[in-house]
Amino acid sequence: MTVTTTSPVFVTARYGGPEHQELAERPVPEPRPGEVLIEVRAAGVNPADVKRREGAFGNSAPMPMPMGLEASGVVVALGEGVTALAVGEEVLGAPARGQGAFASHTVLRAAEAVRKPQEISFVDAATLPVAGTTAYDLTHQVEIEAGQSLLVLGAGGGVGRMVLQIAAVHGFAAVGVASAAKRELIEETGAAFVAAGPGAAEAVRDLLPDGADLLVDLVGGEPLRALAPLVKDPAHLVSAADAATATELGGAGRERSEGVLEKIVGVVEAGLVDPHVLETYPLARAAEAIARVEQGHLGGKIVIVP
């Protein structure tokens, strides 16, 4: 039997642009106490991967820095003290610090990993630790009731689409603001569509003359400032894209809730939310997968399958 001692991992050699990215080899990681080693079956690609590579979240990580923030796979080794999971179990979660998801093997924190139900594919599961949990938190951080209105800025992306699907489950009257190309995707969820850009605020006012009960922001900046006056209560503005502007306007950034990954897994398992994976790429083409996300204007998720 051949024992694998090294495995491929996609890294950035320094902070900056995509020219610093490369596929490298590293020793198969060893799980520390409280961690599990998994054989990665799928890894979701997110705009946050690009921001992290560019140094938007800090620039002190050791280089080369493994990339990727969410993964699903099979447990192949247990760190000291891990008793809740077993070798051979299928799980999903966020990689431990410094590990990265774009790899053949990675390490998860056992306490934060969630078992993958058989009803959810590895590919769909890999979209939930980042995008799925974000969508869930954004629709639950401020509680509104069935029949009340939800306005989503940037509704055409992977997170936005899941937000609208969760809104449909709760019976919210949802309005999605996105590029014209996303009209069909948004209307498929039961939400009303408004084209982004000049005139968006006026179009939203026509649909919601009394204002929105909750504004979920996935864009930030000036588009957020233009729509912020439309929310009835400024405290009911929640942003996953621009916490600083949201706070300035009286709202807040996204707050991660306890047990959120397990909650969104349950929602997807029940068939109430579809992550809508558009394309998958092998690990050798990880740069292409990241470029697709970096270009923007996607209506769903991109996933790397090692």
Solvent accessible surface area in square Angstrom, and as a share of the most:
residue,aa,sasa,rsa
1,M,232,1.04
2,T,125,0.73
3,V,113,0.65
4,T,81,0.47
5,T,95,0.55
6,T,72,0.42
7,S,2,0.01
8,P,38,0.24
9,V,3,0.02
10,F,8,0.03
11,V,4,0.02
12,T,0,0.00
13,A,47,0.36
14,R,145,0.53
15,Y,48,0.18
16,G,25,0.24
17,G,18,0.18
18,P,73,0.46
19,E,129,0.58
20,H,39,0.18
21,Q,22,0.10
22,E,88,0.39
23,L,83,0.41
24,A,30,0.24
25,E,115,0.51
26,R,36,0.13
27,P,100,0.63
28,V,29,0.17
29,P,15,0.09
30,E,147,0.66
31,P,28,0.18
32,R,129,0.47
33,P,96,0.60
34,G,34,0.33
35,E,13,0.06
36,V,0,0.00
37,L,12,0.06
38,I,0,0.00
39,E,64,0.28
40,V,5,0.03
41,R,93,0.34
42,A,0,0.00
43,A,0,0.00
44,G,0,0.00
45,V,3,0.02
46,N,4,0.02
47,P,83,0.52
48,A,25,0.19
49,D,2,0.01
50,V,13,0.08
51,K,84,0.36
52,R,49,0.18
53,R,1,0.00
54,E,92,0.41
55,G,20,0.19
56,A,68,0.53
57,F,123,0.51
58,G,41,0.39
59,N,115,0.59
60,S,106,0.68
61,A,37,0.29
62,P,119,0.75
63,M,67,0.30
64,P,79,0.50
65,M,5,0.02
66,P,18,0.11
67,M,2,0.01
68,G,3,0.03
69,L,43,0.22
70,E,0,0.00
71,A,0,0.00
72,S,0,0.00
73,G,0,0.00
74,V,22,0.13
75,V,1,0.00
76,V,60,0.34
77,A,30,0.23
78,L,69,0.34
79,G,8,0.07
80,E,137,0.61
81,G,70,0.67
82,V,18,0.10
83,T,129,0.75
84,A,75,0.58
85,L,12,0.06
86,A,50,0.39
87,V,94,0.54
88,G,48,0.46
89,E,46,0.21
90,E,47,0.21
91,V,0,0.00
92,L,0,0.00
93,G,1,0.01
94,A,38,0.29
95,P,15,0.09
96,A,3,0.02
97,R,218,0.79
98,G,45,0.43
99,Q,30,0.13
100,G,4,0.04
101,A,0,0.00
102,F,0,0.00
103,A,0,0.00
104,S,25,0.16
105,H,26,0.12
106,T,0,0.00
107,V,0,0.00
108,L,1,0.00
109,R,83,0.30
110,A,16,0.13
111,A,104,0.80
112,E,94,0.42
113,A,15,0.12
114,V,22,0.12
115,R,127,0.46
116,K,17,0.07
117,P,24,0.15
118,Q,146,0.65
119,E,124,0.56
120,I,5,0.03
121,S,58,0.37
122,F,40,0.17
123,V,38,0.22
124,D,37,0.19
125,A,0,0.00
126,A,0,0.00
127,T,0,0.00
128,L,0,0.00
129,P,4,0.03
130,V,36,0.21
131,A,0,0.00
132,G,0,0.00
133,T,0,0.00
134,T,14,0.08
135,A,0,0.00
136,Y,31,0.12
137,D,3,0.02
138,L,0,0.00
139,T,3,0.02
140,H,42,0.19
141,Q,51,0.23
142,V,22,0.13
143,E,130,0.58
144,I,17,0.09
145,E,127,0.57
146,A,76,0.59
147,G,60,0.57
148,Q,64,0.28
149,S,10,0.06
150,L,0,0.00
151,L,0,0.00
152,V,0,0.00
153,L,7,0.03
154,G,20,0.19
155,A,1,0.00
156,G,4,0.04
157,G,24,0.23
158,G,11,0.10
159,V,33,0.19
160,G,0,0.00
161,R,29,0.10
162,M,0,0.00
163,V,0,0.00
164,L,2,0.01
165,Q,24,0.10
166,I,4,0.02
167,A,0,0.00
168,A,57,0.44
169,V,69,0.40
170,H,74,0.33
171,G,39,0.37
172,F,21,0.09
173,A,50,0.39
174,A,14,0.11
175,V,5,0.03
176,G,0,0.00
177,V,1,0.01
178,A,8,0.06
179,S,44,0.28
180,A,77,0.60
181,A,93,0.72
182,K,18,0.08
183,R,121,0.44
184,E,122,0.55
185,L,36,0.18
186,I,2,0.01
187,E,81,0.36
188,E,105,0.47
189,T,19,0.11
190,G,70,0.68
191,A,8,0.06
192,A,37,0.29
193,F,20,0.09
194,V,6,0.04
195,A,49,0.38
196,A,54,0.42
197,G,42,0.40
198,P,146,0.92
199,G,48,0.46
200,A,10,0.08
201,A,21,0.16
202,E,115,0.51
203,A,37,0.29
204,V,1,0.01
205,R,119,0.44
206,D,111,0.58
207,L,85,0.42
208,L,25,0.13
209,P,109,0.69
210,D,117,0.61
211,G,14,0.14
212,A,0,0.00
213,D,16,0.08
214,L,0,0.00
215,L,0,0.00
216,V,0,0.00
217,D,0,0.00
218,L,39,0.19
219,V,72,0.41
220,G,2,0.02
221,G,31,0.30
222,E,124,0.56
223,P,62,0.39
224,L,0,0.00
225,R,86,0.31
226,A,56,0.44
227,L,3,0.02
228,A,11,0.08
229,P,97,0.61
230,L,14,0.07
231,V,11,0.06
232,K,111,0.47
233,D,60,0.31
234,P,71,0.45
235,A,58,0.45
236,H,55,0.24
237,L,1,0.01
238,V,1,0.01
239,S,2,0.01
240,A,46,0.35
241,A,38,0.30
242,D,33,0.17
243,A,53,0.41
244,A,80,0.62
245,T,13,0.07
246,A,0,0.00
247,T,86,0.50
248,E,116,0.52
249,L,52,0.26
250,G,40,0.39
251,G,13,0.12
252,A,32,0.25
253,G,14,0.13
254,R,65,0.24
255,E,107,0.48
256,R,141,0.51
257,S,46,0.30
258,E,161,0.72
259,G,41,0.40
260,V,2,0.01
261,L,12,0.06
262,E,118,0.53
263,K,93,0.39
264,I,0,0.00
265,V,6,0.03
266,G,34,0.32
267,V,30,0.17
268,V,15,0.08
269,E,75,0.33
270,A,70,0.54
271,G,63,0.60
272,L,89,0.44
273,V,5,0.03
274,D,69,0.36
275,P,3,0.02
276,H,44,0.20
277,V,40,0.23
278,L,70,0.35
279,E,60,0.27
280,T,71,0.41
281,Y,19,0.07
282,P,60,0.38
283,L,12,0.06
284,A,82,0.64
285,R,108,0.40
286,A,0,0.00
287,A,48,0.37
288,E,80,0.36
289,A,0,0.00
290,I,1,0.00
291,A,39,0.30
292,R,69,0.25
293,V,14,0.08
294,E,71,0.32
295,Q,119,0.53
296,G,30,0.29
297,H,152,0.68
298,L,22,0.11
299,G,7,0.07
300,G,5,0.05
301,K,9,0.04
302,I,1,0.00
303,V,0,0.00
304,I,0,0.00
305,V,53,0.30
306,P,60,0.38
